[in-house]
Amino acid sequence: MEIKEANVRAKAPNKTDKFVLATQICLRIAATATAMAAAWVIFTANQTVEVLGMSFDARYSYSPALKFFAYANAIAFGFSLMSLFFLFFARHALTATIYYFFFLHDL
């Protein structure tokens, strides 16, 4: 039996592939920046309010909902940063499988 090798040539990236890559990079940078900003604002927020002559101090650590929100934003920042690095490393070999894994990661 003969084994025939397929003559496969690497296709050059066209304008659409470059546009999709640039769009993904821009959107992932925007998602990373907004998640980092949201986490930073929540973690560093400290407010003092005076009501009827009494002073009240408010921080994110006083509310379980705000704690959850702050940690969720920090985790979203980490995953967005990780997906941005994966996109830079895999940009030369963007196949349907890699796009599918990015889609699952973005969910």
N, C-alpha and C positions, 0 to 999 in steps of 0.2 A: 504494500500500500504506500502510495505517495502522500506526503504531507505537503500541502500547498500553503505557502505563506501569503497572507493578504498584503497587498500593496497599499498601505495606509500612509497618507501624508498628513502632516500637521497643517490644519487650516489656519490661515492668517486671520487675526481678529478683524472684523469689519466694523463699520461705524455703529451699528446697533449694539454689538457686544461691548464696545468701549463706552457707549452711552449708558447701558445698563450697569456696568461696573462703576462708572462715575456717580450715577444716581444712588447706587447702593452705598458707596463710600460716604456721600454727603448725608444721606438719611441716617446712617449708622453713627456718624459723628454728631449729628443733631440729637439723636436719641441718647447718646452717651453724655453729651453736655447737659441736656435737660435733666436727666436722672441724677447726675452728680450735683447740679445746682439745687434740685429739690431736696436731696438728702442733706446737703450742706446747710441750707436754710433751716430745715427742721432741727438738725442737731445743734445748731448754734443759737437758736431762738431762745430768748430770755426776755420776758416782759413783766413789768411791775405796774399794777393798776391800783389806783386809790379810790375806794368806794366808801362813802360815809365816814371818812376819816381813817379807815383801815386800809392797810397796804396788803395787796395780794400778789404773790409771785407765781408766774406761770412758766412752766417748762415742758418740753416734750415728754420727759420721763414721768410726769404725773398722770398721764393718761395712757391706758393700754392701747387704745386705738391709734394714738399718735406714735407710740413706740413701734407698733406694727407697720404703720405707714413709713416711718423713717427707715426701718430695717428693710422693708420691701423696696424702697428707692435705692438703698445701698446695694442690694442684690441685683436689681435691674441695671444699675451702673456697672457692676462687675461683669454681668453677662453681656451687656452691650459692648464693653471694652474687649471682652474675649472674642466676640463675633467679629469685631473690627480687625483684630489681629489675625483671626482665621481667614478673613477675606483677603488680607494682604498676602498671606502665605499661599493661598489657593487660587490667586487671580490668574495664574498661567494655565491652570488646568480646570477651568470652570466647566463642569459637565452637568448633565441632568441630575446625576446622583448627588453632586455637591450642592446644587441648587435645592434639591429636596431636603438635605440635611440642614441647610440654612433656613428653609421654611419651617421645619420642625423645631429648630432652635428658637426662631422668632415667635413661635406660638407660646 
